Amino acid sequence: MNPRRAPGLDWILMAASLALVALGSILVWSATSHSDGDPTAYLRKQLVNVAIGVVLMVMVLATDHRWVRIVAPLIYLASVLGLVLVLVMGSTVNGSRSWLMLGGMSIQPSEFAKLAVVIGMALLVAERSEGSWRRRIGTVDVVGMLAIAAVPAALILLQPDLGTMLVLTATVFGVLAISGAPRRWLGGLLGAGVMVAWVAVAAGFLKDYQIDRFMAFTNPELDPRGAGYNVEQARIAIGNGGVFGQGLFDGSQTRSGFVPEQHTDFIFTVAGEELGLLGAGVLIALLGVVVWRTLAIALHAEDMFGRVAAAGIACWIGFQAFQNIGMCLGIMPVTGVPLPFVSYGGSSMFAGMLALGLLQNIHLRSSSSLPTRFVAPRTLVSR
């Protein structure tokens, strides 16, 4: 008999994620401690967000995997309903109508839509491929997956939330590629994406501030006090950190409040200024570990749903982290997306923790059937 490995969590993924959450809470505290009023107000709110997120993670982790697939359509419909409510009764922040006020708490449904789209696409692929001799993804499958993503994408464009749209587009493309979509579809989607972006700019669908951000990305000197201000101040803050940083709570740019939205979209600048190249490198390494373990879970998943869902989450977290850090460094346009597990905010934290719970659920289901070691077979000989 071959001993089987007892089901267990992916402790490397768990440790890296919780380390990011802890580091992010400290950076949020540092970024907001100089503001008027209670210097720990944002820290306490963030700790509440983390506590709620951990509860959500445990709930998903402990749920039977069959129920996860059953409720997947409900999660998708709930996210679409949230996006519709945003357009009807949402609040506008920084030019984007993306927030719902519920019981004194602001919720951003588009954060949950990313996870909902991944789950919906994974469920469609799983239902059409499992138990069938045909394993290849065909035209009908690709069209169905694109239809699942199209509804939330259209609602997000109406807000408009360009940053979330970029992350969602990259995630959908990654899911299609990992699912085995034909290359002609992938190439066609890339071409169509470029064409749609050109038409959106030429036809005036984008807001003026969004166009200004892209222009400032190409040349921050065009408007250093306007659209290029965020990028310029972010690069100054990161440059001030040097190799070892100026020390927690001692960053000159951070304490002076020169970087806008520093506790949310530009949280990476706090790490760069106060922890330096080494501290910022550790943060990036932790995000890399999260993506690595997520891909490992996808590789060892025992079913198509788990494989596609985990890979989609890896694409989502990986590209969003790249987008956030890239805009702080000036290599990506400013689009206003949070850094996963690090930035201040409930919606981003809740969505990330739900994704982490789903990943651990998939890992538990897969690890329960993997042998721990090879054991020589025993032969019973009767004389």
DANOR-V740165 format. One record per helix or strand. SS is the DSSP state (helix for helix, strand for strand). FROM is the first residue (numbers start at 1). TO is the last residue. If there is no record, write none. Layout:
ss=SS from=FROM to=TO
ss=SS from=FROM to=TO
This chain:
ss=strand from=4 to=4
ss=helix from=11 to=32
ss=helix from=41 to=62
ss=helix from=65 to=89
ss=strand from=91 to=93
ss=strand from=96 to=102
ss=strand from=105 to=107
ss=helix from=109 to=129
ss=helix from=139 to=157
ss=helix from=162 to=179
ss=helix from=183 to=202
ss=helix from=208 to=218
ss=helix from=220 to=223
ss=helix from=229 to=241
ss=helix from=252 to=256
ss=helix from=267 to=274
ss=helix from=276 to=300
ss=helix from=304 to=329
ss=helix from=346 to=367
ss=strand from=371 to=371
